[in-house]
């Protein structure tokens, strides 16, 4: 049988090593940007809106990069040119962010940083699908999770470690503590070095060879049911317009305009498919979205609830822990900054546990399969987030981070292993980019509604955002049962 040859452990190591740096940058962003925003004058209520830039850029960038990388072939191959370009741009953003000096500059740099991270991250997902046979894909994505965990452990704890080494943890003239500034400088160097390692230590199969492998699905030519697109387009457009009218009429929070605008935009995109006959990038991406494989539709629900939970944790843990466990809501106080540093340690801890879990997940998959393994892991993470409400000693918060770390490793690996076996080789990049819609949309929803939910139902206490995230992970686990287990081709290596 003409199938992809198995890769050695070190070949898989090299192809995934660049994720160490990507996650280093991502973890610095997640653990410190809310802190930077508050230091520069943002209120807790402003944080979700300021964070909108991050998921919105992923929504736009990843499908376009996936579409482009599917059609790229040159001296550096198919995916590697995008690894390198994204790493250079992210490094520049990391160096500039702690020197922003004003809230609007920091918000703009978050947009630039997240877009650049996505330029590198999306092709890495497709890279594993390109290079590995079906049986080794869970191992490949688990290896990515391992490097994500290792990179994030160091990155998340850097401000805390630098403070222990004597670097000032008090806001300086620029408003940003030296601990945060130096951590971002170190992150830029690590990111660029690790991505360069993968770029120059790996090779890629040319497109024609990928088409010849027997374990790849045959290329498909997507066509749109125009009647269905018209019906759904009009429905979503009407829902969005009514939603915007309700926000305006009843003077609801302005963040909800984002949600209504997104619904309107999706409705318009469906109507566009009814009238266009072109083959432009936008038309092709929306056509592929409309005709995505059934397995991808089902996994989209799992991803929605999983990433809603993670986004809630990222943007509200600092404020929640500082208020509940350190007794401060003043971002310029010593107690608040001690709490913020401890959140960095907690984020390092869950990423460390994720790195360890990545070594165990392939064994879980062998015993229980992809679906049950993912369900168990998501429920452990849900229990961990709910525990934040019950624990009062901040040191004991390390315990729920075990569950969160296991869930995080699973979120970063098993959905992609479930998905990649159902995608045609020639569209691996664009479908991985479209799959990112279901990572981004729940984050946009969280940014739109979490502030409202906290104000209306929880007296503005940010710790309850973590409880909502925990419940969301429990629901995501149940939704995994709706997804079919992939069939490994005969003779394929097991993870």
N, C-alpha and C positions, 0 to 999 in steps of 0.2 A: 504493500500500500504506500502511495506517495503521500507521506505525512511529515510534518515538521519533526526534525530530530530533537530529542531531549537535550536540554542544556545542562551544563555542570553547575554545581553550587556556586563556584566563583564567577561564572558567566552571569548567573542571575544576580549575584551580589553586585557586580560592576554595573549592570543595567539599571539597578534600583538605587545605587549609591547617591545619585543626584538628589533624591528625595530627602536626604539628610539636610541639605542646605535649604531646599524649598520649605520644609517644615520648620527649620530654624527661623526663617523670616516670618512664616505664618504664625508661629507661636509668639514671637516678639510682638507682632501686631495684635494678636488676640489678648495677650496678658497685659499690654501696656498702653494701647491706644485710648481706651476709656479713661485711663489714668491721665494721659496727656491732655485729653479733651477737658477733663474736669480741672486740671491744673491751669489750663488756659482760659477758664471761666465758664465752661459749659455746666448746666445743671443736670441732675439725674434724669429729668424729664426730656432733656435735649439729646441724650445719648443715643436712643434708637434711631432718631432722624439722621444724626451725624454718621451712624454706621450704615445707613442705606447705601452709601457709595460702594461698600465692599461687595455685597451680593449682586447689586445692579451691574457692576462691571463684569462679574462672572457670567451673568445672564447673556450679556452681549458678546463678550470676548471668546468664551470657550467654543461655542458652535462655529464661529467664524474661523478660529484657529484650527479646529478639527477639520472643517471643510477644506481649508487651505493646505493643511499638512497631508490630507489624503491625496492631494494633487501635486505634491512636491517631490522632486527627486533631484539630488545634486551631489556634490562632493561629500557633504556631511550626511547624506541620506535623506530620509523622509521626515522624521520627527526631531532629530537632533538640532537642526538649525533653530527651531523654536525654543528648545531647552536653553540654548546659549543666549539668544536675543532676550528672552524673558529674564534670565539671570542677571544680565548686565543692567537692564532697566530697574529691576528690583533692588539691586545693590545701590544704585544712585538714589533711589527713594529712601532706603534705609539710612544712608548717610545724611540725608537732608531732614528727615522727619524730626529728630530731637533738636534741630536748630530752627524749627519753623517759627517760633516766637509769637504766633497769632493763631487764633482758633480757625479762621478761614483757610489759612495756609496748611494747617495740620489736616483739615478735612479734605482739601485738594490732594495732599500727598497720600492720604489713605486711598483715595480713588486711584491715583497713579500706581501705588504699591500693589493694590489688589489686582488691578488689570495686568500688571507685569508678572505677578505670581501665577495668574491664570494662563498667561502665554506659555509658561514653562510647564505648569501642572497638567493641563489637558493632554498634551501629546505624551506625557509619561504614562497616563492611563492606557492610551491606545498602543503605546510601545510594548507593554506586556502582552496585550492581545495579539499584536503582530508577531512577536518573537517566539512565544511559548505554545506548545501543543496543549490541547484541552486539559490533560491530566496534571500539567504543571502550573496551570494558571492560578489555582488557589495558593500555591506556594509562592508564585511571583508577587501576587497582591499582598500576601502576608509579609513577604520580605519588604515591600514598600512600607507596610504598616510598622515594621520593626524600625526602619530608618526614620520614619516619621516620629516614632516614640523617642528614639535616642536623641534626635535633633531637638525635639521640643523639650525634653527634660533639661538639657543644658540651657536652651534659650529662655525658657520660662523662669528658671532659677537664677539667671545671670544677675539681675539687679540685687537680689538678696545676697548672692555670693560676693558681688563687688562691694556691697555695704559692709559685709563681714571683713573684707580686706582693707577697709578704711576709706573707701571712696564715699564722697558726700551723698547722702540720701535726702537732702533738703533742697527744695527748689532754688535754683540759682538765678542770676539776672535774667536769663531767658525764660524762666518759669519751669524748666525741666530739670529734675535732679541729675547730677553727674552719673549716677548709677544707670539710669535709663539711657542717657546719651552714649556712654561707653558700650553698653550692651548692644545698641543698634550698630555701632561701628564694627564690633566683633562679628555680629550677624552678617554684615555685608561681605566680609572676608570669607567666612565659612560657606556662605551660599555660592559665591563665585567659584571657589576651589572645588567644591563637591560636584557641581554641575560640569565643570571642565573635566573632572575625572571620568564621568559617564560618557561625555561627548567623545573623548579620545581613547576610551578603553573598550568600546563596543562597536559593533557593525550592525547593519540592518539588511533584511531581505528586500531585494528590489520588488516593485509592484507586480511584475509578471511572474516572479517566483511565488509570491503569496497566492496568486490566483491558481497556481498549479497544485497547491497542497490539498490533499484529499479531505482533510478534516475541516476545511473552511467551507461555510455555506456558500452556495452559488450567488453571484452578484444579482441584485434585484433592481428593477426599474420601477420606482414608485410612481403611482398614479393616484390622483385625488378624486374622490367621489364628490363632485361639485354640489350635488343636492345636499349632501350631508354637511359639507363645509358652509353652504349658505344658511342652513338651518341653525347650526351651532354658532356661526358668526353673528347672526341677528340676535340669538339668545344672549350671548355674552355681551354684545354691544348694549342691549337693552338693560341688562343687569348692571353694567358699569355706569350707564347714564343715570339710572334710578339711584344707584348708590351715591354718586356725586351730588345729585339733587338733595338727597337726605342729609348729607354732610353739610351742605350749604344752608338748607332750610332750618335745620335744628341746631346749627352752630356747633357741630361735633368737632373733635380734634382734627387739626389740619393734616395729621399723619394719615388719616383715612382717605384723603384725596389720592395718595399714592396707590392704595389698594384699588380704588375705583378706576384710576388711570390705567393700571395694569390690566384690569378686566376689559376696559375699552380697547386697549392696544391689541389684546389677544383677539377680541371680536373682529377688529379691523383686519388683522392678519389673515383670519379665516375667510373674510369676504374678498380679500385680495386674491386668494387662491381660486376664487370663483371666476374671476375676470381676466387673470393673467395667463398667458401662454408662453412666457419667456422661460429662460433657464438661468437667470441670475442667481447670485449667492443667496439672497434673501428668499427667493421663491423656492430654491432647492432645499434650503434648511427647513422652511415651513412645510414643504411637501413631505419631507422625511419625518418631521414631527407628527404630521397628520396620519402618516401610514406606518408608524413605528411598530415593531414586533409586539405581540401580545405579552410576552414575558417582560418587556420593558415597561408596558403600561402598568402591570401589576407591581413591579418593583418601584415604580414611581410613587405609589402610595406609601410604601415602606420608607423610602427616602424622605418623603414629605414630613412625616412625623419624627423621623430620626433627626433631621437637620433643624427642625423647629426647636427641638430640645437643646441641641448643642449651641445654637445661636443664643437662646435664652441664657444659657450658662455663661457664655463668653462675655456678653455685654452687661450682665447683672451680678456676677459673682463678686467683683470688687466692691461695688456699692453695698451689696447685701452683707458680706462678711465684715466690712468696715463698720457698718451700722450695728449689726446684731452681736458680733463676736468681739469687736474692739471698741464699740461705743462711740463712734464718731461719724459725722456726715460732712465734716469740714475737710476738703481735699488739701488744705494747707497745714493741717495739724499733724503732729508727730504720730498720734494714734492712727489717723487715717492712713498715713504712709506706711506705718508698720503693718496695718491690715492689708494694704495693697501689696506689699512685699510678700506677706504670707500667702496671698492668693497666687503670686508667682510660684511659690513653693508647691502649692496645691496643684497648680497646672503642670508643673514639672513632674509631680508625683503621678498624676493620672496618665501622663505621656510615658513615664517610666513603666508603669504597670501595663500600658498598651504595648510597649516594646516587648515585654515578657510574654504578654498574651499572644502576640504575633507568632511566637515560637510554639505555642500550644495549639493555636487555632487549626493548623493543618491536621493535628492528631484528632481534634474534636470532629473535624469534617470526615475523617476516615471512619470514625465510630458512629456518628449520628447524622452525617450528611450536612449539606450546606444550610438547609432551611432550619432544622432544629438547633443547630449550633448558633445561628444568628439570633433565633428567638431567645435562647438562654442568655446570650450575651447582652441583648438589649434589655431584658428584664433586670439583669444585675445592675446595669447602668441606671435604669429608672429608679430602682430602690436606693441607689447611691444619692441621686439628686434629691429625692424626698427626705433623705436623712439629714440634709442641711437644716431643715426646720426643727429637727428634734435634738440636735447636738448643740451644746453651748460652749464647751471647751474647744478653742480653735485647733489645738493639737490633735484632737480626735477626729477632725475633719479629714485627716489623711485616710481614715478607714473607708468612707464612702468613695474616695477617689479610686479605690481598687475596682469597684464595680463600674465606675465611669470609664476608667482606663480600658477595661475589658470590652465594654460597649464600643468605645472609640476605635479600638483595633479592628473590631468586627465591622463597623460602619465603613471603614476605609478599605476593606478587603472583600468580604463575602458578597455584597451586592454586585461588585464588578466581576467577580468570578461567576456569579449566577447570570450576569448579563452577557459577558463577552462571547459565550458559546452560542448565542442566538443572533450574532451580528455578522453580516457579510464583510469579508476582508477589505473590500474596496471602500467601505463606508465606516470602518471601525472608528476613525477619528471624528467624523461628524456626528455619529450616534453617541459616542462618549461625550461630545460637547453638548448634544441635546439632552443627554441624561443629566447633565449639570443643571438644566432647568429645574429639576426636582430637588436639587440641592439649594438653589438660589431662591426659588419662589417661596418656600417656607421661611427663609430668612427675611425676605421682603415683608411677608405677612407678619412675622414676629416684630419687625421694626415698626410696622403700622399699628398693631393692636396691643402689644404687650404693655405699653405705657398707659393706654386707655384701661385695660383690664386691671392693672395694678391700682390705678387711681379710683376706679369705680367699685371694685370688689375687695381690695386688700389695703386700703388706706395709704396707697403709695409706697408700701414696703417692698423693696426689691427682692427680698429673700423668697417671696412667693413666686417669683418668676422661675426659680429653680424647681419649685414643687410642680408648677405647670409643665416644665420640661420633663420631669420625672414621669408624670402621667402620660405625656406624649410618647416617651420611649416604650412604655407598657403597651400602648396602642400599636406602635410600630411592630413590636414583637408578634402580636396577634396577626397583623397583616401579612407577615412573612409566610404564614400557612397557606395563603392564597397563591403563592408562587410555586411553579413546578420545579422539581429537582432536575438539573441538566444530566444528560446521558453521556458518559465518557466513551469515546470511540474505542473499539477493540484494539488492544495492544498499546494504548496510551499509558504513559507513566502515571502513577498515582502520586498526589501531592504528599 
